[in-house]
Amino acid sequence: MRNWIHHVNRTTDWSFLPAVARWTVEQGLSIQQIPAPTFEERARGEYVLQQFRDLGLCDTDIDAVSNVYGRMAGRNPLAPALMISAHTDTVFGRDTDLTVSRTGSTLHGPGLGDNSMGVAGMLGLAYTLKQQNITPEVDLWFVATSGEEGLGDLRGMRAAYARLAPRVGAVINIEGLALGHIYHSGIAVKRLKVSVTTEGGHSWLHFGRPNAIHVLSQLITRISSIRPPSAPRTTYNVGMIEGGISVNTIAPSASMLLDMRSEQQPALDALEEQVRAHIRGLHTREQSFTIETVGNRPAGAISPEHPLVQGAMGAVEAVGMTPVLETGSTDGNIPLAAGCPTVTVGITRGGNAHRTDEFVETEPVETGLRHLITLAVAAAQNGALQFTEHRA
């Protein structure tokens, strides 16, 4: 596959690319201006659907969970297709100020990198193939997915992959940031909502009764004492807490959201058992706990020697960068867990993801597109027929 990467890179006249990069950045800005909190992606999905239709993709559709689909026909429609995906949702609420500011070639605005530029990069790829009259060897399915962030639990990719799995031989997933980084391994993620209830009462009259907030704080302190292994890397985080009624009421209820991650499922299972043991240790008749699983992302991986990973690395090298192999939690977890070869790649550089002062650099977008175009064309030309033979 690396030979095809170098062939595509050498034989392509890239003079068109600066104009496509500018078009892609403008698309990213247009996408970012449409609020798309997880579970509320429909409006942004409708915009992407119109772009798919304007680009002449066929079989365009938006499904019940706001995934958007479009197919570019290849020369060999019977061969396993290549799926190109990017998620549309953001971590920001509907009322978040989406104003964008510019400092030189850097754009500042919530959700620009994660993942407006990723969706824009997917559109930039389709735009290039149409404008340059490039017909891929196999069908390309472009999919803008919903529910990647937070409690979305990858619901969009779950639905999209279930729908397209019989047709798809490999997946290239796009995130706006982390240009040059190649995610070939999806870590296991488990998310729990832990709730505690007590009798409650008046802060003066009933002092001494269990307070749900106090009990939850004790649990968090116990969890904080857990020392997970560094290899395989395993982490936890209490991301949200809520509870209570008023300042002078002994809180009758409180809850928290706990995120646990690991590079290996057994280590994640062991961490979860330690958490549950601490919960059991605090559970009494006066203070009771309930545990609800609100997220369960499966793990999966392909070898660094897999042709798709090698192709992605070669495409990064072809644009003058050094590739970095990564593990993480992305939409790619779903096809990887199902045994489908998948890589997640970036379009540009930036920082402060999931913060309102998020930023992206516009100058690297041209490089990111060249990498993506090279990888997608080479994968469609040379790889899709053999990907299923190299599953890890």
C-alpha positions in Angstrom: 0.0 0.0 0.0 2.9 2.4 0.7 3.9 2.0 -3.0 0.4 3.2 -4.0 0.7 6.1 -1.6 3.9 7.3 -3.2 2.4 6.7 -6.6 -0.7 8.8 -5.9 1.5 11.6 -4.3 4.0 11.7 -7.2 1.5 11.5 -10.0 -1.0 14.1 -8.7 -0.9 17.8 -9.7 -1.6 19.4 -6.4 -2.0 23.0 -7.7 -5.7 22.8 -7.0 -5.2 22.2 -3.3 -4.9 25.8 -1.9 -8.4 26.7 -3.3 -9.8 23.5 -1.9 -8.2 24.2 1.5 -9.9 27.7 1.6 -13.2 26.1 0.6 -12.8 23.5 3.4 -12.0 26.2 6.0 -15.2 28.1 5.0 -17.2 24.9 5.3 -15.8 24.4 8.8 -16.9 27.8 9.8 -20.4 27.3 8.4 -20.7 24.0 10.2 -19.4 25.4 13.5 -22.1 28.1 13.4 -24.9 25.5 13.6 -25.4 24.4 17.2 -25.1 20.6 17.5 -25.1 19.3 21.1 -25.1 15.6 21.4 -28.6 14.4 20.7 -29.5 17.6 18.9 -27.4 17.3 15.7 -30.4 17.3 13.3 -29.9 20.9 12.0 -26.2 20.4 11.4 -27.0 17.1 9.7 -29.5 18.7 7.4 -26.7 21.2 6.3 -24.3 18.3 5.6 -27.0 16.5 3.7 -27.5 19.4 1.4 -23.7 19.6 0.8 -23.7 15.9 -0.1 -26.4 16.5 -2.6 -24.7 19.6 -4.0 -21.6 17.5 -4.5 -23.5 14.9 -6.5 -23.3 12.0 -4.1 -26.0 9.4 -4.5 -28.1 7.5 -2.0 -28.1 10.5 0.2 -30.2 10.1 3.4 -30.5 11.2 7.0 -31.6 8.6 9.5 -33.5 8.5 12.8 -30.4 9.4 14.9 -29.3 12.2 12.5 -26.6 10.3 10.7 -26.1 11.6 7.2 -25.2 9.3 4.3 -23.9 9.8 0.8 -22.3 7.4 -1.7 -19.7 8.0 -4.4 -19.9 5.2 -6.9 -16.7 3.4 -7.7 -15.6 1.4 -10.7 -16.0 -1.9 -8.9 -19.3 -1.6 -7.0 -19.2 -5.3 -6.0 -15.9 -4.9 -4.0 -16.0 -4.0 -0.3 -16.5 -0.2 0.0 -14.5 2.3 1.9 -16.3 4.3 4.6 -15.3 7.9 5.3 -16.8 9.2 8.6 -16.7 12.3 10.8 -18.9 13.1 13.8 -21.1 16.2 13.8 -21.9 16.6 17.5 -20.1 18.8 20.1 -19.9 19.0 23.9 -21.3 22.5 23.9 -24.9 23.4 24.9 -27.3 25.0 22.5 -26.9 28.4 24.1 -23.1 28.5 23.8 -21.8 31.6 22.1 -20.3 30.3 18.9 -18.6 33.6 17.9 -15.4 33.0 16.0 -12.3 35.3 16.2 -9.2 35.2 14.1 -5.6 35.9 15.1 -3.5 35.7 11.9 -4.0 32.2 10.5 -5.5 30.9 13.8 -9.3 30.7 14.3 -10.8 30.6 17.8 -14.3 29.2 18.5 -15.9 26.4 20.4 -16.2 23.2 18.4 -14.0 24.3 15.5 -11.5 21.5 15.8 -13.7 18.9 17.4 -15.2 18.4 15.0 -16.3 21.0 12.5 -13.0 20.8 10.7 -13.3 17.0 10.6 -16.7 17.2 8.9 -15.4 19.9 6.6 -12.4 17.7 5.7 -14.7 14.9 4.7 -16.6 17.3 2.5 -13.2 18.6 1.1 -12.3 15.0 0.1 -15.6 14.5 -1.7 -15.3 18.0 -3.3 -11.8 17.2 -4.6 -12.8 13.8 -6.1 -15.7 15.4 -7.9 -13.8 18.5 -9.1 -10.8 16.5 -10.3 -13.0 13.8 -12.0 -11.4 11.0 -9.9 -13.5 7.9 -9.8 -12.5 5.6 -7.0 -11.9 1.9 -7.6 -14.6 1.0 -5.0 -17.6 2.8 -3.6 -17.0 5.5 -1.0 -19.6 5.9 1.7 -19.4 9.3 3.3 -21.1 9.3 6.7 -21.5 12.3 9.1 -22.3 10.6 12.4 -24.1 11.8 15.5 -23.6 11.0 19.2 -19.8 10.6 19.4 -19.3 12.9 22.4 -20.2 12.3 26.1 -23.3 10.3 26.7 -23.9 9.8 23.0 -21.9 6.6 23.5 -21.1 6.4 19.8 -24.7 5.8 19.0 -24.3 7.3 15.5 -21.5 5.1 14.5 -23.2 2.1 16.0 -26.2 2.7 13.8 -24.1 3.6 10.7 -21.8 0.6 10.9 -24.8 -1.7 11.5 -26.3 -0.4 8.4 -23.2 -0.4 6.2 -21.2 -3.4 7.6 -22.3 -5.8 4.9 -20.9 -3.4 2.3 -17.8 -1.9 4.0 -14.3 -3.3 4.0 -12.5 -0.5 5.8 -13.1 2.8 7.6 -11.2 6.1 7.6 -12.5 8.2 10.4 -11.7 12.0 10.6 -11.1 14.2 13.6 -10.4 17.9 13.0 -7.3 18.1 15.2 -4.2 15.9 15.6 -2.8 16.1 12.1 -0.1 13.5 11.7 -1.5 11.3 14.5 -3.0 7.9 13.4 -5.4 6.2 15.8 -5.3 2.4 15.1 -6.4 1.2 18.5 -9.7 2.0 20.3 -9.5 1.9 24.1 -12.3 0.5 26.2 -14.5 3.0 28.0 -17.1 2.4 30.7 -19.3 5.2 32.1 -21.4 4.9 35.2 -24.0 7.1 36.8 -23.8 6.5 40.6 -26.7 7.8 42.7 -27.1 7.8 46.5 -30.3 8.4 48.4 -30.9 9.1 52.1 -33.8 10.1 54.3 -32.8 13.7 54.3 -34.2 16.3 56.6 -33.7 19.8 58.1 -30.1 20.9 58.5 -30.7 22.0 62.2 -33.4 19.7 63.4 -32.1 16.5 61.9 -28.3 17.1 62.1 -26.5 13.8 62.1 -28.6 12.0 59.5 -26.7 10.8 56.4 -26.4 13.5 53.8 -26.4 12.2 50.3 -23.8 14.8 49.1 -21.5 14.0 52.1 -21.8 10.2 51.3 -21.1 10.8 47.6 -18.1 12.9 48.6 -16.8 10.0 50.7 -17.2 7.7 47.7 -15.3 10.1 45.5 -12.5 10.3 48.1 -12.3 6.5 48.2 -12.2 6.3 44.4 -9.4 8.9 44.3 -7.3 6.5 46.3 -7.4 3.9 43.5 -4.1 3.7 41.7 -4.8 2.1 38.3 -1.9 0.6 36.3 0.2 2.7 34.0 0.6 -0.3 31.6 -1.9 -1.0 30.2 -2.8 2.7 30.7 -6.0 2.9 32.8 -7.7 6.1 34.0 -10.8 7.4 35.8 -12.5 10.7 36.1 -15.6 12.1 38.0 -16.8 14.5 35.4 -20.1 15.7 36.9 -21.9 15.8 40.3 -25.3 17.0 41.3 -27.7 16.8 44.2 -29.4 18.5 47.1 -32.4 20.7 47.5 -31.4 23.8 49.4 -28.5 25.1 51.6 -30.4 24.2 54.8 -31.7 20.8 53.7 -29.8 17.5 54.4 -29.5 16.3 50.8 -31.8 13.3 50.2 -30.1 12.5 46.8 -26.9 13.1 44.9 -25.3 11.5 41.8 -22.1 11.6 39.8 -20.9 10.6 36.4 -17.8 8.4 36.4 -15.6 7.9 33.3 -13.2 4.9 33.3 -10.9 4.0 30.4 -8.2 1.4 29.7 -6.1 0.1 26.8 -7.2 -3.4 27.8 -10.7 -4.6 28.8 -9.5 -6.8 31.7 -7.8 -3.8 33.3 -11.0 -1.7 32.9 -13.1 -4.6 34.4 -10.7 -4.7 37.4 -11.0 -0.9 37.9 -14.8 -1.1 37.8 -14.8 -3.8 40.4 -12.7 -1.7 42.7 -15.2 1.2 42.3 -18.1 -1.2 43.0 -16.4 -2.6 46.0 -16.1 0.9 47.5 -19.8 1.5 46.8 -20.7 -1.8 48.5 -18.6 -0.6 51.5 -20.7 2.5 51.9 -24.1 1.0 51.2 -26.3 0.8 54.3 -30.0 0.9 55.1 -29.8 4.6 55.7 -27.7 5.4 52.6 -28.4 3.3 49.5 -26.7 3.4 46.1 -27.9 2.6 42.5 -25.5 2.2 39.6 -26.5 2.8 35.9 -24.3 2.1 33.0 -24.6 5.2 30.7 -21.7 4.4 28.3 -19.9 1.3 27.2 -17.4 1.8 24.3 -15.8 -1.4 23.1 -12.1 -1.8 22.5 -10.5 -2.9 19.3 -7.3 -2.6 17.3 -5.4 -3.4 14.2 -1.7 -4.0 14.0 0.7 -1.2 13.1 1.8 -3.5 10.3 -1.7 -3.6 8.8 -1.9 -2.2 5.2 -4.3 0.5 6.2 -2.1 1.7 9.1 1.0 1.5 6.9 -0.9 3.5 4.2 -1.9 6.2 6.7 1.7 6.4 7.9 3.0 6.6 4.3 0.5 9.4 3.5 1.8 11.4 6.5 5.4 10.9 5.4 4.5 11.9 1.9 3.5 15.4 3.1 6.8 15.8 5.0 5.7 14.9 8.5 6.6 12.1 11.0 3.6 9.9 11.8 2.6 9.2 15.4 0.6 6.1 16.2 -2.1 6.6 18.9 -4.7 4.8 21.0 -7.9 6.6 22.0 -11.6 6.6 22.1 -13.3 7.7 18.8 -16.0 6.6 16.4 -13.4 4.1 15.2 -14.0 2.0 18.2 -17.1 0.5 16.8 -15.8 -0.9 13.5 -12.5 -1.9 15.2 -14.4 -3.9 17.8 -16.2 -5.6 15.0 -13.0 -6.6 13.3 -13.2 -4.0 10.5 -9.8 -2.2 9.7 -10.1 1.4 10.8 -7.9 4.4 11.3 -8.7 7.8 12.6 -6.7 10.7 11.2 -6.6 14.5 11.6 -7.0 17.5 9.3 -5.2 20.3 11.1 -3.5 21.3 14.3 -5.0 23.2 17.2 -5.8 23.0 20.9 -8.1 23.5 23.9 -10.7 21.0 22.6 -13.9 20.9 24.7 -13.2 24.4 25.8 -14.9 27.6 24.6 -11.4 29.0 23.7 -10.8 26.1 21.3 -8.6 27.0 18.3 -7.5 25.6 15.0 -4.6 26.6 12.7 -5.7 27.2 9.1 -2.4 26.9 7.3 -2.0 23.1 8.0 -5.4 22.3 6.4 -3.8 22.1 3.0 -1.4 19.5 4.3 -4.2 17.6 6.1 -6.3 17.4 3.0 -3.3 16.2 0.9 -2.8 13.5 3.4 -6.4 12.5 3.5 -6.9 12.6 -0.3 -3.7 10.5 -0.8 -4.8 7.9 1.8 -8.4 7.6 0.6 -7.5 7.3 -3.1 -4.8 4.8 -2.4 -7.0 2.8 0.0 -9.8 2.7 -2.5 -7.5 1.8 -5.4 -5.4 -0.8 -3.7 -6.5 -1.7 -0.3 -10.2 -2.3 0.1 -10.1 -5.7 -1.6 -7.5 -7.0 0.8 -8.3 -5.4 4.1 -10.5 -8.2 5.4 -7.6 -10.6 4.9 -5.4 -8.6 7.3 -7.6 -8.1 10.3 -5.8 -8.3 13.6 
